């Protein structure tokens, strides 16, 4: 698997390869890949290569039926979080079509007419299968999160049923489930179990994986939950300006020279913030106003696509200041840029939270809506970045 390319050298197409070679490392890498540890009732799907050679996303879905046995999914896809290469040094699992169709328990499941006997609601699993078919994803790994599924009999059966339902729909789309693991939590020493076999073990420390180190170097924020990530992008400073001095009027700078000066002012402020200096409220207001001009915003967005953010990038600091201190429309543009940066880097969860917050701040923000649409339909970060950089 790969994380974002490091430091100032992070340019379009340059991504560092992180090879994952064991179930323990794969499981422990999930909190870093998603940006938070998924809680009980989740299925995490790590997609392999797509038909065009890119790496498929990591997707989390909430599965209510795991917790109460109702067999009903919610539609809570909160990925994708992209990565570039996934390898597993174990032999592929054996074909399981010859299993006893009446088998139940660890390593087997019931089937009726080729389908799992306890069908989990088909919506999300079928939608994922359609995505894999469209993008040419040939294989995936699954991790089912359910308290006690590694040791409890009933919980283990529910986890197996969930994995079997996903396998059924993915197989119908030509996508092979290489392995499916069950965990109750993500923590060093916590147990994991192979839902399609007899193997089990204990987890590594999620904070000590290679992909966690790469993401930390790149400045990606890891939270304790999805709600914490949402709150991060909703937060406002106590002294924030809430009144837009421009009302709903569009802002248009006069001529290309004015646009170039505005972009230069933006970049200069970002450079000073990166060097540890500050900017006052008047300068922040001037930069926020200039970003309401579509030409200025688009040029800043294009440069972001050409060169992503490093951990202490001044642009990130500037956009956070705008998002926390300036009124709605300016805040919305800053959140779009933060969301685009996360999207380009493969951080789908952060991208979604930022883009949704941008639309809350300004429902008329068409770029936020466009990027959110691409995220929801599985547009690969690399593909979006190439388009944005053109």
KEGUVO-805668 format. One line per 2 residues: for each residue x, y, z of N, C-alpha, C. Coordinates in steps of 0.1 Angstrom, whole numbers, plus 5000, padded with zeros to 4 digits. Atoms other than C-alpha are relative to their C-alpha. Layout:
% KEGUVO-805668
X:Y:Z:X:Y:Z:X:Y:Z; ...
% end
This chain:
% KEGUVO-805668
5008:4988:5000:5000:5000:5000:5009:5012:5000; 4992:4987:4999:5012:5036:4996:4992:5011:5007
5005:4987:4995:5007:5068:5014:5004:5011:4991; 4997:4988:5007:5011:5103:5002:5015:5002:4999
4986:4997:5001:5045:5113:4988:5005:5010:5010; 4996:4993:4988:5066:5130:5014:5005:5014:4997
4994:4986:5000:5075:5167:5020:4998:5008:4988; 5001:4990:5011:5082:5193:4994:5000:4993:4986
4999:5007:5013:5087:5166:4967:4987:4994:4996; 5013:5006:5004:5050:5157:4967:4994:5007:4988
5006:4995:5012:5040:5163:4932:4992:4989:4994; 5009:5009:5006:5014:5148:4910:5006:4987:4995
4996:5012:5004:5019:5111:4906:5011:4994:5008; 4990:5005:4991:5047:5107:4932:4994:4996:5013
5006:5005:4987:5035:5084:4960:5010:4989:5005; 4991:5009:4994:5055:5063:4983:4993:4986:5003
5006:5014:4999:5049:5025:4983:5003:4995:5014; 4999:5006:4987:5042:5009:5016:4995:4985:4998
5004:5013:5002:5041:4971:5013:4995:4994:5013; 5006:5006:4988:5018:4953:5038:5001:4985:4998
4997:5014:5003:5028:4916:5042:4994:4990:5010; 5006:5009:4990:5007:4902:5070:4986:5004:5004
5014:4995:4996:4971:4902:5083:5001:5010:5012; 4998:4991:4989:4984:4919:5115:5003:5014:4996
4997:4986:5005:4999:4948:5096:4989:5006:4992; 5012:4995:5008:4969:4951:5073:4989:5005:5010
5010:4996:4990:4945:4953:5103:5004:5012:5007; 4995:4989:4993:4967:4977:5122:5001:5013:4992
4999:4988:5009:4970:5000:5092:4987:5007:4997; 5013:4995:5003:4933:5006:5089:4997:5014:5007
5002:4987:4994:4930:5035:5115:5007:5011:4993; 4993:4990:5008:4957:5054:5096:4994:5002:4987
5006:4999:5014:4942:5047:5062:4987:5008:5000; 5013:4993:5000:4907:5059:5072:5001:5013:5007
4999:4988:4992:4919:5086:5096:4993:4999:5014; 5006:5002:4987:4901:5071:5126:4997:4985:5001
5003:5014:4999:4895:5036:5140:4985:4997:4999; 5015:5003:5002:4861:5022:5127:4995:4993:5012
5006:5007:4989:4838:5011:5155:4992:4988:4997; 5008:5012:5002:4817:4980:5160:4988:5003:4991
5010:4999:5009:4792:4974:5133:5005:5005:4986; 4995:4996:5013:4815:4983:5104:5006:4989:4992
4993:5009:5010:4828:4965:5073:5010:5009:4993; 4989:4992:5007:4861:4979:5059:5004:4992:4988
4996:5007:5012:4868:4970:5023:5012:5007:4994; 4987:4994:5006:4904:4975:5010:5001:4994:4986
5000:5004:5014:4902:4974:4972:5014:4999:4994; 4988:5002:5006:4930:4962:4951:5001:5009:4987
4998:4991:5012:4942:4976:4917:4988:5001:4992; 5011:4998:5010:4917:4991:4893:5005:4996:4986
4996:5004:5013:4917:4983:4856:5011:5009:4994; 4990:4991:5006:4938:5014:4848:5013:5000:5007
4988:5001:4993:4965:5004:4872:5001:5008:5013; 5000:4993:4988:4956:5027:4900:4996:4992:5012
5004:5008:4988:4950:5016:4936:4986:5004:5004; 5013:4997:4996:4914:5013:4946:4999:5005:5014
5001:4993:4987:4900:5030:4977:4998:4990:5012; 5004:5007:4988:4895:5019:5013:4987:5006:5004
5014:4995:4998:4858:5021:5021:4995:4994:5013; 5006:5005:4988:4840:5018:5054:4985:5001:4999
5015:5000:5000:4803:5009:5057:4995:4996:5014; 5007:5004:4987:4781:5008:5088:4990:4989:4997
5009:5012:5002:4763:4975:5092:4992:4998:5013; 5008:5001:4988:4736:4977:5118:4997:4986:5004
5004:5014:4997:4727:4940:5114:5011:4993:5007; 4989:5007:4992:4761:4931:5129:4997:5001:5015
5002:4998:4986:4751:4945:5162:4987:4994:5006; 5012:5005:4994:4715:4935:5166:4994:4988:4993
5004:5012:5007:4712:4906:5142:4988:5002:4990; 5012:4997:5008:4685:4924:5121:5003:4997:4985
4996:5002:5013:4705:4919:5089:4998:5013:4991; 5002:4989:5008:4700:4955:5078:5012:5010:5000
4989:4990:5001:4727:4979:5065:4995:5014:5000; 5002:4986:5004:4728:5016:5066:5008:5003:4988
4993:4997:5012:4741:5034:5036:5012:5009:5003; 4989:4991:4996:4771:5049:5054:5013:4998:4994
4986:5000:5006:4800:5049:5030:5007:5012:5004; 4992:4988:4996:4826:5072:5045:5014:5000:4994
4987:4999:5008:4856:5064:5022:4997:5008:4988; 4989:5008:4999:4873:5063:5000:5013:5007:5005
4987:4994:4996:4908:5067:5014:5010:4992:4991; 4992:5007:5010:4932:5059:4986:5013:4995:5004
4986:5005:4999:4964:5039:4985:5004:4994:4987; 4995:5003:5013:4986:5027:4957:5003:4985:4998
4996:5014:5002:4997:4991:4963:4997:4992:5012; 5002:5008:4988:4986:4963:4985:5005:4986:4996
4995:5013:5003:5004:4930:4987:4999:4992:5013; 5001:5009:4989:4999:4900:5010:5009:4988:4997
4991:5011:5003:5027:4874:5013:4995:4986:5003; 5005:5013:4998:5004:4846:5023:4994:4994:4987
5007:5006:5012:4990:4821:4997:4986:5005:5000; 5014:4996:5001:4956:4831:4984:4991:4988:5006
5009:5010:4994:4927:4813:5002:4995:4991:4990; 5005:5010:5009:4914:4782:4987:4986:5003:4996
5014:4998:5005:4882:4782:4966:4991:4993:5010; 5008:5005:4990:4854:4777:4991:4986:4995:4994
5013:5004:5005:4826:4767:4967:4997:4985:5003; 5003:5014:4998:4831:4730:4976:4997:4998:5015
5004:5002:4986:4822:4736:5013:4986:4994:5001; 5013:5005:4997:4793:4719:5028:4990:5011:5001
5009:4989:5000:4763:4741:5020:4992:5001:5013; 5007:4999:4987:4748:4733:5054:5010:5004:5012
4990:4997:4989:4780:4742:5073:4997:5013:5007; 5002:4987:4992:4778:4768:5101:5012:5000:5009
4989:4999:4990:4803:4781:5126:5013:5005:4994; 4987:4995:5004:4839:4790:5124:5005:4993:4987
4995:5006:5012:4851:4785:5088:4989:4996:4990; 5010:5004:5009:4817:4779:5072:4988:5008:5002
5012:4993:4999:4783:4794:5065:4989:4993:4992; 5011:5006:5008:4749:4784:5053:4997:5007:4987
5004:4994:5013:4738:4790:5017:4987:4995:4996; 5013:5004:5006:4704:4789:5000:5000:5005:4986
5000:4996:5014:4705:4788:4963:5012:5008:4996; 4988:4993:5004:4741:4800:4962:5002:5013:5008
4999:4987:4992:4734:4830:4986:5002:4996:5014; 4999:5002:4986:4743:4833:5022:4986:4998:5006
5013:5003:4994:4714:4819:5043:4994:5012:5007; 5004:4988:4993:4713:4850:5065:5004:5012:4991
4996:4990:5009:4713:4877:5039:5000:5014:5007; 4999:4986:4996:4726:4911:5049:4994:5009:4989
5007:4992:5010:4707:4939:5032:5009:5003:4988; 4991:5000:5012:4720:4941:4996:5004:5013:4996
4997:4987:5005:4721:4978:4991:5015:5004:4999; 4986:4996:5000:4757:4988:5002:5009:4990:4993
4991:5011:5005:4773:4954:4993:4998:5000:4984; 5003:5000:5015:4756:4955:4958:5006:5013:4994
4995:4987:5006:4766:4992:4953:5015:4999:4999; 4986:5002:5000:4802:4983:4962:5004:4991:4988
4997:5009:5011:4801:4954:4937:4999:5007:4987; 5001:4992:5012:4789:4978:4910:5012:5009:4998
4988:4992:5001:4818:5001:4918:5012:4992:4995; 4989:5009:5004:4843:4973:4916:4999:4995:4986
5002:5004:5014:4828:4961:4883:5004:5012:4991; 4998:4988:5009:4829:4996:4868:5015:5004:4999
4986:4996:5000:4865:5003:4879:5010:4988:4998; 4991:5011:5003:4878:4968:4872:5008:4995:5012
4993:5005:4988:4888:4960:4908:4999:4985:5000; 5000:5015:5001:4898:4923:4907:5000:4993:5013
4999:5007:4987:4903:4916:4944:4999:5011:5011; 5001:4992:4988:4896:4930:4978:5003:4992:5013
4999:5006:4987:4903:4923:5015:4989:5007:5008; 5011:4996:4991:4875:4926:5041:5005:5000:5015
4999:5000:4986:4877:4935:5078:4987:5003:5006; 5013:4998:4994:4845:4931:5098:5003:5003:5015
4997:4995:4986:4844:4950:5131:4987:4997:5008; 5011:5003:4991:4821:4935:5158:5005:4995:5013
4996:5004:4987:4826:4932:5195:4999:4985:5002; 4999:5014:4997:4836:4897:5205:4999:4990:4988
5001:5009:5011:4836:4884:5170:5011:4990:4999; 4989:5009:5000:4870:4868:5175:4999:4989:5010
5001:5010:4990:4859:4848:5205:4985:4996:5003; 5014:5003:4997:4821:4849:5208:4993:4992:4988
5005:5008:5011:4801:4823:5188:4989:5008:4992; 5010:4993:5008:4770:4844:5179:5006:5012:4993
4993:4988:5007:4791:4875:5172:5008:4995:4988; 4992:5006:5011:4814:4853:5151:4991:4997:4988
5009:5004:5011:4784:4840:5130:4995:5012:4993; 5005:4988:5006:4771:4875:5124:5011:5006:4991
4989:4995:5008:4806:4886:5112:5002:4992:4988; 4999:5009:5012:4808:4856:5089:4989:5002:4990
5011:4997:5009:4774:4863:5075:5002:5013:4992; 4997:4987:5007:4784:4899:5067:5010:4998:4990
4989:5002:5010:4816:4888:5050:4995:4991:4989; 5005:5008:5011:4797:4861:5031:4991:5008:4990
5009:4992:5008:4771:4886:5019:5008:5009:4990; 4992:4992:5009:4798:4909:5006:5007:4992:4990
4993:5009:5010:4816:4880:4990:4991:4996:4989; 5010:5004:5010:4784:4870:4972:4999:5010:4989
5003:4989:5010:4778:4904:4956:5013:5003:4993; 4987:4997:5007:4815:4910:4949:5003:4989:4990
4997:5011:5009:4819:4876:4933:4991:5001:4987; 5008:4999:5011:4789:4883:4911:5005:5011:4990
4994:4989:5008:4808:4914:4898:5014:4996:4995; 4987:5004:5005:4839:4894:4891:5012:5004:5009
4990:4995:4991:4858:4907:4922:5002:4989:5011; 4997:5011:4991:4875:4881:4944:5003:5006:5014
4996:4997:4987:4876:4884:4982:5012:4991:5004; 4987:5008:4997:4912:4874:4990:4999:4995:5015
5001:5004:4986:4906:4873:5028:4990:5008:5007; 5010:4992:4992:4881:4884:5054:5004:4997:5015
4996:5001:4986:4891:4891:5090:4990:5007:5009; 5009:4995:4990:4871:4898:5121:5008:5006:5012
4994:4994:4989:4881:4922:5149:4989:5006:5009; 5009:4993:4992:4864:4937:5179:5003:5014:5002
4994:4986:4999:4886:4968:5181:5013:5000:4993; 4987:4998:5006:4918:4982:5168:5010:5004:5011
4991:4997:4989:4944:4980:5196:5011:4989:5001; 4989:5010:4999:4978:4963:5202:4996:4989:5010
5003:5012:4992:4973:4928:5215:4986:4995:4999; 5014:5005:5002:4936:4926:5206:4999:4989:4990
5000:5011:5009:4926:4894:5189:4994:5003:4986; 5007:5000:5013:4917:4889:5152:4998:4986:4996
5003:5014:5005:4903:4859:5134:4997:5001:4985; 5003:5002:5014:4902:4847:5098:4985:4995:4999
5014:5004:5000:4864:4846:5091:4998:4988:4990; 5001:5010:5010:4870:4822:5061:5010:4988:5003
4991:5010:4997:4895:4799:5078:5002:4997:5015; 4998:5004:4986:4910:4786:5110:5012:5008:5007
4988:4993:4995:4938:4812:5115:4995:5011:5009; 5003:4989:4992:4938:4837:5143:5013:5006:5006
4988:4994:4994:4963:4860:5161:4996:5012:5008; 5002:4987:4993:4968:4893:5179:5005:5011:4992
4997:4988:5009:4971:4928:5165:5013:5007:5004; 4988:4991:4998:5001:4951:5162:4994:5013:5005
5003:4987:4995:5001:4986:5176:4997:5009:4987; 5003:4992:5012:4982:5008:5150:5008:5013:4999
4991:4988:5001:5005:5038:5159:5014:4997:4995; 4986:5003:5004:5036:5019:5149:5001:4994:4986
5000:5005:5014:5027:5008:5113:5008:5010:4991; 4993:4991:5009:5047:5022:5084:4991:5010:4994
5010:4990:5007:5016:5038:5068:4996:5010:5010; 5003:4990:4990:5008:5055:5101:5012:5010:5001
4988:4991:5000:5044:5070:5101:5000:5009:4988; 5001:4992:5013:5040:5082:5065:4989:5010:5001
5011:4991:4999:5007:5098:5072:5003:5011:5011; 4996:4990:4990:5020:5115:5104:5010:5010:4994
4990:4991:5006:5049:5129:5084:4993:5010:4991; 5007:4991:5010:5025:5143:5058:4990:5009:5007
5009:4991:4993:5005:5160:5085:4985:4996:5000; 5014:5005:5000:4973:5139:5082:4996:4999:5015
5005:5001:4987:4952:5142:5113:4993:4987:5002; 5008:5012:4997:4940:5110:5129:4992:5002:5013
5010:4998:4989:4910:5112:5152:4996:4988:5007; 5005:5011:4993:4894:5090:5177:4987:4994:4994
5012:5004:5006:4862:5088:5157:4996:5008:4988; 5004:4992:5012:4844:5100:5126:4994:5013:5005
5006:4988:4994:4825:5125:5148:5010:5011:5003; 4989:4990:4997:4858:5141:5159:5005:5007:4987
4995:4994:5012:4868:5146:5123:4989:5010:4995; 5010:4990:5004:4834:5163:5115:5001:5012:5008
4999:4989:4991:4838:5185:5145:5012:5009:4997; 4988:4993:5004:4873:5195:5134:4997:5011:4989
5003:4991:5011:4859:5211:5103:4988:5009:5003; 5010:4991:4996:4829:5226:5120:5004:5011:5009
4996:4991:4990:4849:5244:5146:5002:5015:4996; 4998:4985:5002:4850:5283:5148:5007:5006:5012
4994:4993:4989:4872:5306:5168:4990:5009:5007; 5009:4992:4993:4854:5326:5195:4998:5014:4994
5000:4987:5006:4863:5359:5178:4998:5000:4985; 5002:5000:5014:4854:5348:5143:4990:5010:4995
5009:4991:5007:4838:5372:5119:4989:4993:4993; 5011:5007:5005:4803:5361:5111:4992:5007:4989
5008:4991:5009:4790:5390:5090:5008:5001:4987; 4994:4998:5013:4799:5389:5053:4999:5014:4995
5002:4986:5005:4807:5425:5042:4996:5001:4986; 5004:4999:5014:4800:5416:5006:4986:4994:4997
5013:5005:5002:4766:5401:5012:5000:4987:4991; 4999:5011:5010:4758:5376:4984:5005:5004:4987
4995:4995:5013:4773:5397:4957:5013:4992:4996; 4987:5006:5005:4800:5380:4935:5011:5010:5001
4988:4992:5000:4835:5393:4938:5008:4997:4988; 4992:5002:5012:4854:5399:4906:5011:5010:5000
4989:4991:5001:4889:5414:4905:5001:5005:4985; 4999:4994:5013:4897:5437:4876:5013:4995:4993
4989:5004:5009:4919:5419:4850:5009:4990:5006; 4991:5011:4997:4945:5392:4850:5011:5004:5010
4990:4995:4991:4971:5414:4868:4995:5000:5014; 5006:5000:4986:4948:5418:4898:4999:4986:5005
5001:5014:4996:4943:5381:4899:5014:4994:5004; 4987:5004:4997:4980:5374:4898:5005:5006:5013
4996:4994:4987:4986:5399:4926:4994:4993:5012; 5008:5007:4989:4959:5382:4947:5006:4987:5003
4994:5013:4998:4975:5348:4942:5013:5001:5006; 4987:4997:4994:5009:5362:4950:4999:5004:5015
5003:4996:4986:4995:5378:4982:4997:4987:5008; 5003:5013:4993:4980:5344:4992:5012:4992:5002
4988:5008:4998:5012:5326:4986:5010:5006:5009; 4991:4993:4991:5033:5352:5004:4996:4998:5015
5006:5002:4986:5010:5349:5035:5003:4986:5004; 4997:5014:4996:5013:5311:5034:5014:4998:5003
4986:5002:4997:5050:5313:5032:5004:5006:5014; 4997:4994:4987:5052:5336:5062:4994:4991:5012
5006:5009:4990:5029:5313:5082:5009:4988:5002; 4991:5011:4999:5051:5284:5073:5013:5002:5007
4988:4996:4993:5081:5303:5086:4998:5003:5015; 5003:4997:4986:5064:5308:5119:4996:5014:5003
5004:4986:4998:5053:5344:5114:4984:5000:5000; 5014:4999:5000:5017:5356:5117:4995:5010:4990
5007:4990:5009:4992:5376:5096:4988:5006:5008; 5011:4994:4992:4967:5401:5110:4986:4998:4994
5014:5002:5004:4929:5401:5106:4998:5008:4987; 5002:4992:5012:4930:5428:5079:5006:4993:4988
4995:5008:5011:4953:5407:5057:4992:4988:4997; 5008:5012:5002:4933:5376:5063:4987:5003:4993
5012:4996:5006:4902:5395:5053:5002:5003:4985; 4996:4997:5014:4919:5407:5021:5001:4987:4992
4998:5013:5007:4929:5371:5012:4987:4993:4998; 5013:5007:5001:4895:5357:5020:4991:5006:4989
5008:4994:5010:4878:5383:4998:5005:4996:4986; 4995:5003:5013:4902:5376:4969:4997:4986:4996
5004:5013:5003:4894:5339:4971:4986:4998:4995; 5014:5000:5006:4858:5347:4963:5000:5002:4985
4998:4999:5015:4870:5355:4928:5003:4987:4995; 4999:5014:5005:4866:5323:4909:5014:4998:4993
4987:5001:5006:4898:5330:4889:5011:4998:5010; 4990:5002:4989:4919:5333:4921:4999:4987:5006
5002:5013:4994:4903:5303:4937:5005:4989:4991; 4996:5011:5009:4909:5282:4906:5015:4999:4998
4986:5001:5001:4945:5291:4903:5007:4994:5013; 4995:5006:4987:4951:5283:4940:4997:4985:5000
5004:5014:5001:4933:5250:4934:5009:4993:4990; 4992:5007:5010:4953:5242:4903:5014:4998:5006
4987:5002:4994:4986:5248:4922:5000:4989:5011; 5001:5011:4990:4974:5225:4950:5000:4987:4993
5000:5013:5007:4968:5198:4924:5014:4997:4995; 4986:5002:5005:5003:5203:4910:5010:4996:5011
4992:5003:4989:5019:5201:4944:4992:5000:5013; 5008:5002:4988:5001:5187:4974:5007:5006:5012
4995:4994:4987:5006:5198:5010:5009:4991:5007; 4992:5008:4990:5034:5187:5033:4995:5003:5014
5005:5000:4987:5031:5185:5070:4998:5014:5006; 5000:4987:4994:5039:5221:5079:4997:5011:4989
5002:4991:5012:5027:5237:5046:4992:5012:5005; 5007:4988:4996:5017:5273:5051:4986:5002:4994
5013:4999:5006:4988:5270:5028:4989:4993:5009; 5009:5007:4991:4972:5245:5052:4996:5009:5012
5002:4991:4988:4977:5270:5081:4991:5012:4996; 5008:4989:5005:4962:5298:5060:4986:4997:4999
5014:5004:5003:4931:5279:5050:4993:4997:5013; 5006:5002:4987:4925:5268:5086:4996:5013:5006
5003:4987:4994:4927:5304:5097:4988:5006:4994; 5012:4995:5007:4902:5314:5070:4987:4993:5004
5012:5008:4996:4879:5285:5079:4995:5003:5014; 5004:4998:4986:4879:5293:5116:4996:5014:5003
5002:4986:4996:4878:5331:5115:4992:5009:4990; 5007:4992:5010:4861:5344:5083:4986:4996:4998
5014:5004:5001:4824:5345:5074:4998:4990:4989; 5004:5012:5007:4805:5319:5055:5006:4997:4986
4995:5003:5013:4815:5322:5019:5015:4999:4999; 4985:5001:5000:4852:5328:5026:5004:4987:5007
4998:5013:4993:4851:5299:5051:4998:4988:4991; 5003:5011:5009:4835:5277:5025:5011:4998:4990
4989:5001:5010:4863:5284:4999:5012:4993:5007; 4989:5006:4993:4889:5276:5025:4998:4985:5003
5003:5014:4997:4872:5243:5035:5000:4992:4987; 4999:5007:5013:4869:5234:4998:5015:4996:4997
4986:5002:5002:4907:5238:4995:5006:4989:5009; 4996:5011:4991:4913:5217:5026:4994:4987:4996
5006:5012:5005:4889:5191:5013:5007:4994:4988; 4993:5004:5012:4906:5190:4979:5014:4995:5003
4987:5005:4996:4940:5186:4996:4999:4986:5005; 5002:5014:4995:4927:5156:5015:4996:4990:4989
5004:5008:5011:4910:5142:4984:5012:4996:4992; 4988:5003:5009:4942:5145:4963:5010:4990:5007
4991:5008:4992:4962:5128:4991:4994:4986:5003; 5006:5013:4997:4937:5099:4993:4993:5000:5013
5007:5000:4987:4921:5110:5026:4985:5003:4999; 5014:4999:5004:4885:5104:5017:4991:5005:5012
5008:4997:4989:4871:5107:5052:5001:5015:5003; 4998:4985:4998:4886:5142:5058:4995:5008:4989
5005:4993:5012:4877:5152:5023:4985:5002:5001; 5015:4999:4999:4840:5144:5029:4996:5009:5011
5004:4992:4989:4839:5161:5062:5002:5015:4997; 4997:4986:5004:4855:5193:5048:4991:5005:4990
5009:4996:5011:4833:5194:5017:4986:5001:5005; 5014:4999:4994:4801:5188:5037:5000:5013:5008
4999:4987:4992:4812:5217:5061:5000:5012:4990; 5000:4989:5010:4819:5238:5030:4986:5003:4995
5013:4998:5005:4784:5233:5017:4990:5005:5011; 5008:4995:4989:4769:5240:5051:5003:5015:5001
4996:4986:4999:4788:5273:5052:4995:5008:4988; 5005:4993:5012:4777:5282:5016:4994:4990:4991
5007:5010:5008:4751:5260:4999:5002:5002:4985; 4998:4996:5014:4759:5278:4966:5014:4996:4995
4987:5003:5004:4795:5265:4965:5000:4988:4991; 5002:5011:5011:4794:5245:4932:5013:4991:5000
4988:5009:5000:4831:5233:4935:4999:4990:5011; 5002:5010:4989:4823:5217:4969:4991:4989:4996
5010:5010:5004:4793:5200:4954:5006:4991:4990; 4994:5008:5010:4813:5188:4924:5010:4990:5006
4990:5009:4994:4841:5173:4945:4993:4990:5008; 5008:5009:4991:4816:5157:4969:4994:4989:4991
5006:5010:5009:4799:5141:4939:5010:4990:4995; 4989:5009:5004:4832:5127:4926:5004:4990:5011
4996:5009:4988:4840:5113:4961:4990:4989:5001; 5011:5010:4998:4806:5096:4964:5000:4990:4989
5000:5010:5011:4810:5080:4930:5014:4994:4997; 4988:5008:5001:4845:5067:4936:5010:5005:4990
4990:4994:5009:4865:5091:4913:5013:4999:5007; 4987:5002:4994:4901:5082:4920:5007:5013:5002
4993:4988:4997:4923:5109:4936:5009:5004:4989; 4991:4997:5010:4949:5106:4909:4993:5006:4987
5008:4995:5012:4923:5111:4881:4995:5014:5002; 5004:4987:4997:4909:5141:4898:5011:5010:5000
4989:4991:4999:4943:5156:4904:5005:5003:4986; 4996:4998:5014:4952:5152:4867:4991:5011:4994
5009:4990:5006:4921:5171:4857:5002:5014:5006; 4999:4987:4993:4925:5198:4883:5013:5007:4996
4987:4994:5003:4962:5204:4873:5001:5005:4986; 4999:4997:5014:4954:5208:4836:4999:5015:4997
% end
